[in-house]
Amino acid sequence: MSFDPEIACTAFEGVRRIATGPLGDVAPQVRAALDARPNASILILADDDSRRIVVVLRGTVAEVAARMAPVEKGPGRPKLGVVPREVTLLPRHWEWLSAQQGGASVALRRLVEAARKDPRELARSARDGAYRFMSTLAGNLAGFEEATRALYAADRAAFETHIAAWPRDVREHLLTLAEPGFGEPS
């Protein structure tokens, strides 16, 4: 799986945050950390949803940085990041989409963008990303289950209470991820 070198991410060695920023900047820092501590176990997680980012870290810091350099894209829509995929809909859905101004593709993009900006969707997405992070780095810490319940209940005070004793880097990153999730209860 390839990732955009501009994607915001954070690298953790155990429960210690070692780098944060665009992947193109974080990956060489991870390579340097592995050079200093060859047996280190380091995870790179996307800041938007806490999915794990796997990067080829072979070679020197300079080689990793070179691989992370942005790739020039050719002309046309791929330059915008347009990706063709198949969509399966019922005939009535296709009829409605084709009757929309700009056609099916424009209508689908508008619907997706509107859904992405919905405060309930933003809150749900933040809670899910925070939970994914918690499961990855804090699943065995005291108060994990209680913190999870407080997160999904959008109870900030209880959430902060249950994670108060967690390692500082994990706690701080988790609070940043979870913040938008406290706006709307699930």
N, C-alpha and C positions, 0 to 999 in steps of 0.2 A: 504494500500500500504506500502510495507516495503522498507527502504532505507539502503544503505550501510553506516555503521558508519564512513567510511573513506571519504565519499563524502564531498567536500568543500562547505561550506555554510556560510551564514551571517544571524544573527537574528537582527530584528529591533523592537523596541518598539515605535510605531508611526514613526517619522522621525529620531529617535536616534538609531544609531548602538550600540548594546549592546554586541555582540560577533561575532567572525568570526574564521573560522578554520574547522577542520573535524567535522562532525555531532556528533561523539562520545564525542567530547570536548564541543561543543556548547550546546547540549541538557541539560546537567547538569547546565550550566550557565543560561540557560533560566528558568529551575526549580528554581534556586536560586533567579532569578529576580522576578519570580511569588511569591515566599515565601515572598520577601520584599514588593512587590506591588501586592496583590492578584487580583486586578481588572485590571491589565495591559493587554493590547492587544498586543501580540507579534507574529510576523511572522518570520518563518525560511524559507529562500529562497536559493535554490541551486545556487552556483556561476556560474555554466556553462551555465544555461539557464533561471535562475530566476523562475523556477517552485517552487510552494509552497511545503514544506516538512511538513508533519503532523507526529508528534511524540507523543507517549503516555507519558505524563508528570506526571502521577499519582505517588504519593509516595514522598519519600524524594529525595534529591539530589543524595545520594548514590544509591538508588534503580533505579533512572533514568540512572545513569552512568553504573550500572550493566546490564541494558537492552541494553545499547549501545555497550557493549563489543562485539568484533568480534566473530562470530559463526564459530566453526570448521566445515569444510565441509568434506564429505566423499571422498573416492578415486574416480578417474576417471575424466571425463570431467566436471561434475558439479563443481569440485574444481576450474576449470578454468573460471567458470561462463557461460558455454555453456547452452543455453536455446533452447529447441526444439520448433519450431512454424511451422505452415502450410504456405506454399508459393504457390500461384496459378499463373501459367504461361501458355502461349500458347505452343503447342507441339514444335514449332521451337525454342523456348527459352530453353526448356528442352534438346532438341537435342544439341544445342550449349553448354549449361552448362556441359552436360555429356561428351562432346568431349574435355573439358578443362583438363589440367594436374591437378590431385588431385580430380577431380570430381566436382559435383555441389556445395557442401558446401564450398570447398576451393575457388572455383571461385567466389561465392557470397561474401565470407568474403573479398577476395582481392578487388573486385569491391567496396564494402562498405568502406573499409579502404582508398582506393584511393580517393573516393568521399569526405570522411571526411577530407582529407588533402588538398583538392583543395582550393586555396586561396579565390576564390569567395564564396565557401560554408562556409568557416570559417568567412568571412566578413558578409555574410547573417545571419548566426547563431548568431554572436555577436550582430548585429543590432536587431534581433528578441528578444534575451534575454534582451538587454537593454530596448527595448520597453515594454516588459512584466514587467520589474522592474518599469519603469516609470509609466505605467498604474496602477500598484498596489500601489505605494507609492507617486506618484507625479501627478496623473491624474487631481487633482483639483488645481494644482499650476499654477501661472501666467506663460505664455510662453510655456505651455505643447504642444499645437498643433504646434507652430512654431518650438519647439525643436524636435518634432517628424519628421516634414518635413526635417529639417536640418540633422537629424540622417540618414534618408533613402536616402538623397541626398549625404551622406558621406561628408558633409560640417562641418568640425570640428570647424572652427572659429565661424560660426553662431550657432552651437550647444552649444558651451561653452558660448556664449553671452546670449542665451535664458535661460540657467540654472544657470547663475551667481548668481542670488538672492535666489536660492533654499537653503534649509538647508544644512549645510556643509557635514554631513554624507551621505545624499542622493546624493548630487552632487559628492562627491569623489567616492562613490561606483559606481555610474552611469558612470563616466568617465572611471573607470577601466573596467567595463563591455563593454562599447562601443568602447574602443580603437581599437580592431582588426577590427571593422566595418568601420573604416575610410580608410582602405587600398584599397578597391574596391567599386565603386559605384554600387548601385543595378540595 
